[in-house]
Amino acid sequence: MSNVPADRRYAKSHEWVKDAGDGVVEVGISDYAQSSLGDITYVELPAVGDTLEAGAVFGVVESVKAASDLYAPVSGEVVEVNEALDGAPELVNQEPYAGGWIMKVKVADAAAIDALLDSEAYTAETA
């Protein structure tokens, strides 16, 4: 059974969003996603300053099993990326909700966060 923290919202494409309440959200992939991918070998990060549209591809995660696109769970501007993933992509496997975060986004519309799945709905989606 996957770990699905209740303090985040989830996209059906398996990205999570953690709202700090300051208009910036942290984004990563779920425990379910990292477990399904297997050992992650590379994470293609967006550039700081990129403008994202919800549902659009913003990067790629590669594992020993496959390469999968990453989809923006919300629209906004990338304000920070997790540079640690360049040298240690396995952080996504080891700490999907902490050290394995992928980027921080200044959201264009905070209401879009509420439109994502809560932990209960995401758990049901991945059951």
N, C-alpha and C positions, 0 to 999 in steps of 0.2 A: 504494500500500500504506500502511495506517495505522500510526502509531506506537503501540506497545503496550508501555509500560515494564513490566519484570518485577517492579518493587518495589510493585506494586499488585494488587488483586483487582478483578474486574469482574462486574457484574450483566448478565444477558441483556438487560436494558432499557437497557444502555449507560452506566450510571453506574459510576464507579470509586471505590475506597476505598483510601486510603493509611494504614496503621496506623503510628502513631508509637511504639507500645509502651507508652503511658501510659493506655490506656483511651479515648483520643480518636482519632477517625479524621477525615481530611480527605476530602471528597466532591466530585466533579466529574463532567463527562461526558467520554466518550472522544473521542479524535481522530477516530475513525470517525463518531461521532454528530455532532460539530460540523461535520465535512466534509459529511455527508449533509444537514444542515439548511441549509447555506449561511450567508450573512451574518446573524449573530445581532443582533437589534435590541433585545431586552428580556429580562431574566431576573427572574422573580418569585421572591423569596427567602422562605424561612420566617422566622418570628420566633425570636429567641433565647428559649429556654425551652420552645419547642414540643416535644411528645413525639411521636416518629415510630414508626410500625409498619412493619417491613420489607414492601416491596411496595406500600405506600400512596403516593398522590400527595402530594408535599410542595411542589411549585412548578410553574412553567411556563417554558419557554424559547420565545421567539418569534423567528422569522427571516423573511427576505424570502420564503421558500418556504412556511412553515407554523408553527403553534404546536404544541408537543409537551409533554405532561405529563412531569414529573420524578418518578421513583419512588425511595423510600428503599431503599437497598441493605441497610441494617441497621436494627434497632430501637434507639431511644435518645433522648437529649435533645439538642436543638440548643444548642450552647454558644457558637457564633460564626458569623456569616455574612460573606461577602465584600462589604462595603459598596462597594468599588471598582466592582462590577458595575453599581451604580445609574447611574453616569455614564459607564461604559465597558463595555457588555455585549460589545463586540467582543473583550475579553480572552479570552473563552471560545474564540473562533476562533484568536486569536493564540498563546495559551499554555494549551491545555486541561489541561496537567498542572502548571502553575506558577501564574501570576497569575490564571488563569481558574477557580480552585477556587470552589466554591459555598458550602459550609458545613462546619463541624466538628461532629461528633456524639460525645457520650459514649455509647459502646455499652452496651446492656443486657446483651448476651451476647457475649463475645469469640469464642466458638466459631462464631458466625454469620459471621464474616469468612472463616474457612477454608472455609465452604460456598460461597463465591462462586468464580467461575472464575479460574484463574491466567491469565497472559498467553498461554500456549500454547493453552489451551482457548478463550479469548476470540478469539484470532486465527483459530482454526478455525471458531468460531461466525460470524464476520463475513466469512469468505472467500467 
